[in-house]
Amino acid sequence: MSSLLAPLPLPEGVRSRTLSIDQGLQMHFLEAGFEGDVSAKPLLLLLHGFPELAFSWRHQLPVLAAAGYHVVAPDQRGYGRTSGGDERFEGDWQASHMLQLVADAAALVQALGHSHVACVIGHDFGSPVAAWCALTRPDVFHAVVMMSAPFAGPPPALEAALAHHKLMQVVQGLEELHPPRQHYQWYYSGPKANTDMWQAPQGLHAFLRAYYHVKSADWADNRPHPLAGWTAQAWAVLPHYYIMGAAQTMAEAVAPFMPTHEEIDDCAWLPEDDLRVYVAEYQRTGFQGGLQWYRCGTDAQLFAQLGKLWGDQRIEVPAAFIAGASDWGVYQMPGAFEAMQTKACSHMRLCQLIPHAGHWVQQERPLEVNALLLSFLEGLN
């Protein structure tokens, strides 16, 4: 399929490729450092989040390859030019559960001809995927970098139900506020979210421009801090793109914060040519493939299953965390940022919040991110 699509505007030394993997996908990925005997090079796997693509790693791929790595960034299950998943709302959405996403990553490693990954690096929803890769398959994933979404670790099996109940109390409590609110992950898990965004009244281009803008450091009101606790009142301080109006769509939630023409012209980290890549890909596919992940993440049974299988286990490989200092995602789950450093990871070697960066940290501040990644990777040798 991807061979019939327009070529992506890639940096020099980066190519686009598709492989069949044994999880039933035709997985499209961007690749750098593919010259020569790639099996002799350490492999880095870069996992994007929502609503992102392999293209989100365009600033990292050539730099990491120049340091001697074989670097691969896939369009994950449900995204971009990867095909073979069930991307219908009424389809097999449970096929996007966390352990399946780990299996997808491991299968890609095998299809590439590697036995293991020197480091798996994930951003946004790709961050917990990377964390679960390192937690459940340390034989394959020898180190992990998480970005923007802290990993608190799976709760002990006996506490999983209690943890989910506590979370649901907050989610339901949001509906009782004045005015009533809703949590974005539960909105994303519903039947209307895909159409709301795909067919946004302002148009897909304007929707994505506003969405990326308002979660970046370009929006001056992003001044995150730890939340007071697990109550609806405490969570209500999160911005509108996390805790939405109860009747709002995401397109409506971000529309008032559309950047001005001057702000768009000044946005060096996401110029119009780059934004058009996202618009073209999501115009073709819609968002439901990525939204299936949220349905799995909010499902009580799947949450309990993870606790039963892996409760209280820790990431035992070297770990790092990188985020923007203006990213509310660091604090959206109270205590996760601290638990990641003290409980979830046995060998936390780096934890850095980058000034003047928001949620899209590897795109907003690529020089700083690349320097931190190279420093962490050098320490693994």
Secondary structure, 3 states (H helix, E strand, C coil): CHHHCCCCCCCCCEEEEEEEECCCEEEEEEEECCCCCHHHCCEEEEECCCCCCHHHHCCCHHHHHHCCCEEEEECCCCCCCCECCCCCCCCCHHHHCHHHHHHHHHHHHHHCCCCCECEEEEECCHHHHHHHHHHHCCCCECCEEEECCCCCCCCCHHHHHHHHHHHHHHHHHHCCCCCCEEEHHHHHCCCCHHHHHHCCCCCHHHHHHHHHHHCCCCCCCCCCCCCCCCCHHHHCCCCCCCEEECCCCHHHHHHHHCCCHHHHHCCCCCCHHHHHHHHHHHHHHCCHHHHHHHHHHCCHHHHHHHHHHHCCCCEEEEEEEEEECCCHHHCCCCCHHHHHHHHHEEEEEEEEEECCCCCCHHHHCHHHHHHHHHHHHHCCC
